[in-house]
Amino acid sequence: MSKHRLYLQSVALVSTLVPGVAAAQVSPSGEPVKESAAPDVQQSSGGLEEIVVTARKRQETAQDVPVVVTALNAEAIERRGIASIEDIAAAVPGLSLQASGNPTQNVLNLRGIESGNIGVGFEQPVSINVDGVQFSNAEFLRVGQFDIEHIEVLKGPQALFFGKNSPGGVISIRTANPTPDFFAQVRAGYEFGTRKAIAETVLSGPLAEGVGGRLAVSYTDSDGWWENLHPSAARKRLPQYKEWIFRGTLRAEVSDALDATLKFTYQRNRGADYLYQDLVGCRSDVASYAPFDDCKLNGKGESADPSAWAGFDPTLSKLWADDPYGKYNTYIGSAEVNYRANDQVTLTSVTGYSRLDNRRFDNIITGGAPQLLFIGDRQFQESFSEELRVSADLDNVRLLAGAYLDDRKVRQDSNVVLVVSVVRTFGADRCVN
């Protein structure tokens, strides 16, 4: 699917702001190797800029880190036009991200290790880290991808530096902090192919001596790029959703030795959760259950409402409805405190809270009667985490020690509607979008 975007941006600055610098090294083949995730760039003796990353909870050059890492800072994100989770994959080799049905339902694949959207009760091999808080559910990724300061993608098993063990890798996202001077930004964009409007607003600046605040708001209204050919379907284009994301940040530099950063993010997403697929290479028997599908790879197909089955009764379950729907609410809070005992020793505490409350009613089989499969599903997850670290840079020794606690409550309820008239083999090749 091709996407055509139009962005408008207005920025107000008081005093001079210095943005983070993105640096890139180029291999002999001409391909970029890594980009900086931090604003600090130093000149090496050979004249090349050294890439500074924080993959091991300290600022180091990319050459010194024994980890395969791809990093992007805010300037690189802006330059590449990253505005969706799929855009991150385009900038990171070996990473594939796809939204299934609704952008909150994310499927991650990092170096062939897939982390599917299979429910809150499953630990996924590719973890998400937002502002130091670790998640093993890909649905939290959407919340972090807004007003970003930098992104780091660490490939391969990560067992030491990012909370819980992660066999596939970690996608670490750090959102922007308050600026030392007043900063205001308004951005608006429109994707013609998906009929999606995007608006973002940021206000940032000092609140008192040593205290800064930042408020960021994002709104998305998508009408969808896939055309539903079923005549009685309530939604003629998919995926359709409206989404709000709010984030507040408060940072206090109490003294030269002590600083604290508080962040809270809330996401609200409401939409229509339909499965949308193109059927291609259809046999004649496909007409028995998808008579309105044109069987072409053209962004059109058939996806029915449960009302296509005359015997459906939505009152039998609190999760069922006349039309497919999705209601997503996500909350993330974090508190990071750093205390520098001296020039060599730093103590860090990262406290995290997250809450995920999703309700959806999906159709799982493309087509219409006489074959239908609908699932009413509620996923609830509430988590509290605490990470304590001590970092020491002595004369000949670098030390990093810590402890991590994760207390989590998980619940998932599902009610299924299945209508099958004939047991048969599938009569088309599916192309999942």
C-alpha positions in Angstrom: 0.0 0.0 0.0 1.4 3.4 -1.0 1.0 6.3 1.4 1.1 9.9 0.5 1.6 12.3 3.3 1.2 16.1 3.7 2.6 17.7 6.9 2.2 21.2 8.2 4.3 22.4 11.1 4.4 25.6 13.2 7.1 26.1 15.9 7.5 28.9 18.4 10.8 29.4 20.2 11.9 31.8 22.9 15.7 32.0 23.2 17.9 29.6 21.3 17.3 25.9 21.3 19.9 23.4 20.3 18.4 20.2 18.9 20.1 16.8 19.4 22.5 15.9 16.7 22.1 12.7 14.7 25.2 11.2 13.3 25.6 8.3 10.9 28.5 6.1 9.9 28.7 4.6 6.5 30.0 1.1 5.7 32.2 0.4 2.7 29.0 -0.6 0.8 27.5 2.8 1.4 24.8 1.6 3.8 24.3 3.5 7.1 25.4 1.5 10.1 24.0 3.3 13.2 22.6 6.6 14.2 23.0 8.4 17.4 20.3 8.1 20.1 21.9 10.8 22.2 22.7 14.4 21.6 26.4 13.9 22.5 28.7 13.5 19.5 32.4 13.5 19.7 35.1 13.7 17.1 37.4 10.6 16.8 41.0 10.9 16.0 40.2 9.8 12.4 37.8 12.7 11.9 34.7 10.6 12.0 31.9 11.4 14.4 31.6 8.8 17.2 28.1 7.5 17.8 26.9 7.7 21.5 24.3 5.2 22.7 22.9 4.1 26.1 22.3 0.4 25.5 24.2 -0.5 28.7 22.6 2.3 30.9 25.6 4.6 30.3 26.7 6.8 27.5 29.2 4.9 25.3 30.3 4.9 21.7 28.7 2.4 19.4 32.1 0.9 18.7 32.5 0.0 22.4 29.1 -1.6 22.9 29.1 -5.4 22.4 25.5 -5.3 21.3 23.9 -5.1 17.8 22.0 -1.8 18.1 20.3 0.6 15.8 19.5 4.0 17.3 17.7 7.1 16.1 17.4 10.4 17.8 14.7 13.1 17.4 16.4 14.8 14.5 16.7 11.5 12.6 13.1 10.6 13.4 12.0 14.0 12.0 14.2 13.7 9.0 13.0 10.2 8.1 9.3 11.2 8.6 8.7 8.4 11.1 5.0 8.7 12.0 3.9 5.1 12.5 5.2 1.8 13.9 5.7 0.6 10.3 8.0 3.5 9.7 10.3 2.4 12.5 10.7 -1.0 10.7 11.7 0.9 7.5 14.6 2.5 9.4 15.8 -0.6 11.3 17.2 -3.5 9.4 15.8 -6.9 10.5 12.7 -5.4 12.2 9.2 -5.9 11.0 6.2 -4.2 12.7 2.6 -4.6 11.5 -0.7 -3.3 13.0 -3.4 -6.0 12.7 -6.9 -4.6 12.5 -6.2 -1.6 14.7 -2.9 0.2 15.3 -2.9 -0.8 19.0 -2.7 -4.5 17.9 1.0 -4.8 17.0 2.9 -7.8 15.6 6.7 -7.6 16.1 9.3 -9.6 14.2 12.9 -9.0 15.0 15.5 -11.0 13.2 12.9 -13.7 12.4 11.7 -13.9 16.1 8.0 -13.0 16.1 6.1 -11.5 18.9 2.5 -11.8 17.9 -0.5 -10.1 19.4 -1.8 -13.2 21.2 -3.0 -11.8 24.5 -1.8 -10.3 27.8 -1.2 -13.7 29.4 1.7 -14.4 27.1 5.3 -13.2 27.5 6.5 -12.0 24.1 10.1 -12.5 23.0 10.5 -8.9 21.8 10.1 -6.5 24.7 9.1 -2.8 24.8 10.8 -0.3 27.1 9.2 3.1 27.3 11.0 5.7 29.5 12.7 2.9 31.4 9.6 0.9 32.1 9.6 -2.7 30.7 6.7 -4.3 28.9 6.3 -7.7 27.3 3.1 -6.8 25.4 3.4 -5.2 22.0 0.2 -3.2 22.5 2.2 -0.7 24.6 4.4 0.2 21.6 1.8 2.6 20.1 1.6 4.7 23.3 5.4 5.3 23.3 5.6 6.3 19.7 4.8 10.0 20.1 6.9 13.1 21.0 10.0 10.9 20.9 13.5 11.9 22.0 15.2 8.7 20.7 14.7 5.1 19.8 17.1 2.2 20.3 16.5 -1.3 18.9 18.8 -3.9 20.5 18.9 -7.2 18.6 19.4 -10.6 20.2 18.9 -11.8 23.8 18.9 -9.0 26.4 19.2 -10.3 30.0 21.0 -7.6 32.0 20.1 -4.0 31.3 16.4 -3.9 30.5 14.3 -5.3 33.4 13.1 -8.8 32.5 14.9 -11.2 30.2 14.1 -10.7 26.5 15.2 -13.5 24.2 14.4 -11.7 20.9 15.6 -8.1 21.7 14.3 -4.8 23.0 12.7 -1.8 21.5 13.7 1.1 23.8 11.8 4.4 23.4 12.7 7.5 25.4 10.1 10.4 25.1 11.1 14.0 25.1 11.8 15.9 28.4 11.1 19.6 29.2 13.2 22.2 27.4 15.2 24.9 29.3 13.3 27.6 27.4 9.7 28.0 26.3 8.9 25.8 23.3 5.6 25.4 21.4 4.9 23.2 18.4 1.9 22.4 16.3 2.0 19.7 13.6 -0.7 18.5 11.3 -0.6 15.9 8.6 -2.8 14.0 6.2 -2.2 10.6 4.5 -4.3 10.5 1.3 -4.1 6.7 0.8 -5.4 5.9 4.3 -7.5 9.0 4.6 -5.9 9.6 8.0 -5.6 13.0 9.7 -3.0 13.6 12.4 -2.5 16.6 14.7 0.1 17.0 17.4 0.7 19.8 19.9 3.6 20.3 22.3 4.1 22.9 25.0 7.3 22.8 27.0 9.4 25.1 29.2 10.5 26.1 32.8 7.9 26.2 35.6 10.1 27.4 38.4 13.8 27.4 39.3 15.1 24.0 38.5 11.7 22.7 37.5 10.4 22.1 33.9 7.2 20.8 32.4 6.1 19.4 29.1 2.6 18.6 27.7 2.2 16.7 24.5 -1.2 15.8 22.8 -1.8 13.7 19.7 -5.0 13.1 17.8 -5.5 10.7 14.9 -8.7 10.2 12.8 -8.4 7.4 10.3 -11.1 6.6 7.7 -9.2 3.6 6.4 -7.6 2.5 3.1 -9.4 -0.9 2.5 -12.8 -0.8 0.8 -15.4 -3.1 2.2 -17.6 -4.4 -0.6 -20.2 -6.1 1.6 -23.5 -4.2 1.0 -24.9 -4.4 4.5 -21.6 -3.7 6.4 -21.8 -0.7 8.7 -18.2 0.2 7.9 -17.4 0.7 4.2 -13.7 1.5 4.8 -11.1 -0.1 7.1 -9.4 0.3 9.5 -11.4 3.1 11.1 -10.5 4.6 14.4 -10.1 7.8 16.4 -7.3 8.1 18.9 -6.1 10.5 21.6 -2.8 10.4 23.4 -1.9 12.7 26.2 1.5 12.9 27.9 2.6 15.1 30.8 6.3 15.4 32.0 7.6 17.1 35.1 11.4 17.2 35.6 13.1 18.7 38.7 16.8 19.3 39.2 16.9 19.5 42.9 20.7 20.0 43.1 23.8 19.2 41.1 23.6 15.7 42.6 19.9 14.9 42.4 17.3 15.0 39.7 13.8 13.5 39.2 11.6 13.0 36.2 7.9 12.1 36.3 5.9 11.0 33.2 2.3 10.0 32.7 0.7 8.9 29.4 -2.9 8.1 28.6 -4.2 6.7 25.3 -7.8 6.4 24.2 -8.6 4.6 21.0 -12.1 3.9 19.6 -12.6 2.1 16.3 -14.1 -0.8 14.3 -12.2 -4.1 14.6 -12.8 -5.9 11.4 -10.5 -8.4 9.8 -9.7 -7.0 6.3 -8.0 -9.2 3.7 -7.7 -9.3 -0.1 -8.6 -12.7 -1.6 -6.8 -13.5 -4.8 -6.9 -16.6 -7.1 -10.4 -17.5 -6.0 -12.1 -20.7 -7.1 -15.7 -20.9 -8.0 -16.8 -22.1 -4.5 -15.6 -18.9 -2.9 -18.8 -17.2 -4.1 -20.7 -19.4 -1.6 -19.4 -17.4 1.3 -17.9 -14.2 -0.2 -20.1 -13.4 -3.1 -19.2 -9.7 -3.1 -15.4 -10.1 -3.1 -13.8 -9.2 -6.5 -10.8 -11.6 -5.7 -8.2 -9.0 -6.8 -5.2 -7.5 -5.0 -6.6 -4.0 -5.0 -7.4 -3.0 -1.4 -11.0 -4.2 -1.7 -12.8 -7.2 -0.3 -15.7 -8.4 1.8 -16.0 -8.3 5.6 -19.5 -8.9 7.1 -21.2 -7.7 10.3 -22.6 -10.3 12.7 -26.1 -9.3 11.5 -25.3 -11.3 8.4 -26.4 -14.3 10.4 -30.1 -14.0 11.3 -29.7 -16.0 14.5 -27.1 -13.8 16.1 -28.2 -12.3 19.5 -25.8 -9.6 20.8 -27.5 -9.7 24.3 -26.0 -13.1 25.1 -22.6 -11.6 26.0 -21.6 -8.2 27.4 -18.7 -8.3 24.9 -20.9 -8.7 21.8 -22.5 -6.0 19.8 -24.3 -5.5 16.5 -21.1 -4.2 14.8 -17.4 -5.0 15.4 -15.8 -2.5 17.7 -12.6 -1.8 19.6 -12.2 0.2 22.8 -8.6 0.6 24.0 -7.4 2.4 27.1 -3.8 2.5 28.1 -2.0 4.2 31.1 1.7 4.5 31.7 3.4 6.2 34.5 7.1 6.4 35.4 9.3 8.1 38.0 13.1 8.1 37.5 15.4 9.5 40.2 19.1 9.9 39.8 21.5 10.6 42.7 25.2 11.2 42.0 27.0 10.4 45.2 30.3 11.6 43.7 31.9 11.8 40.3 32.2 8.0 40.1 29.0 6.6 41.7 25.4 7.1 40.6 22.3 5.6 42.1 19.1 5.3 40.0 15.6 4.3 40.8 13.0 3.7 38.1 9.4 3.2 39.3 6.8 2.2 36.7 3.0 1.7 36.6 1.0 0.5 33.6 -2.6 -0.4 33.0 -4.1 -1.9 29.9 -7.9 -2.3 29.5 -9.0 -3.4 26.0 -12.4 -4.6 24.8 -13.0 -5.6 21.2 -15.5 -7.6 19.1 -13.7 -8.9 16.0 -14.7 -10.8 12.9 -12.0 -13.3 12.2 -13.0 -14.8 8.8 -13.2 -12.7 5.7 -16.5 -12.9 3.9 -20.1 -13.3 5.0 -22.8 -15.8 5.8 -23.0 -18.8 5.9 -19.5 -18.8 7.6 -18.8 -16.4 10.4 -16.4 -16.3 13.3 -16.6 -13.4 15.8 -14.7 -13.1 19.1 -15.7 -10.8 21.9 -12.5 -10.2 24.0 -11.4 -8.2 27.0 -7.8 -8.0 28.0 -6.8 -6.4 31.3 -3.3 -5.9 32.7 -2.1 -3.9 35.6 1.6 -3.8 36.5 3.9 -2.2 39.0 7.6 -2.4 38.6 10.7 -1.1 40.5 14.3 -1.1 39.2 17.2 0.0 41.4 20.7 0.4 39.9 24.1 1.5 41.1 26.7 2.6 38.5 30.4 3.1 39.3 33.2 4.2 37.1 36.4 3.6 39.0 39.9 3.9 37.9 40.2 0.5 36.1 36.7 -1.0 36.8 33.2 -0.2 35.5 30.5 -1.6 37.7 26.7 -1.8 37.2 24.6 -3.7 39.7 20.8 -3.7 40.2 17.6 -5.3 41.2 14.2 -5.5 39.4 10.7 -6.2 40.7 7.6 -6.7 38.6 4.1 -7.3 40.2 1.4 -7.9 37.6 -2.3 -8.7 37.4 -3.6 -10.2 34.2 -7.1 -11.2 33.1 -8.5 -12.1 29.7 -12.1 -13.1 28.8 -13.3 -14.3 25.4 -16.7 -15.2 24.0 -16.8 -16.8 20.6 -19.6 -16.8 17.9 -18.9 -19.5 15.3 -21.2 -20.2 12.3 -20.1 -22.8 9.8 -22.5 -24.3 7.3 -20.1 -26.6 5.3 -16.7 -28.0 6.3 -14.4 -27.6 3.2 -11.0 -26.5 2.2 -10.3 -22.8 1.6 -10.8 -21.8 -2.0 -8.5 -18.9 -2.4 -5.0 -17.6 -1.6 -5.1 -15.0 1.2 -3.2 -11.8 1.1 -3.3 -10.4 4.7 -3.1 -6.6 4.9 
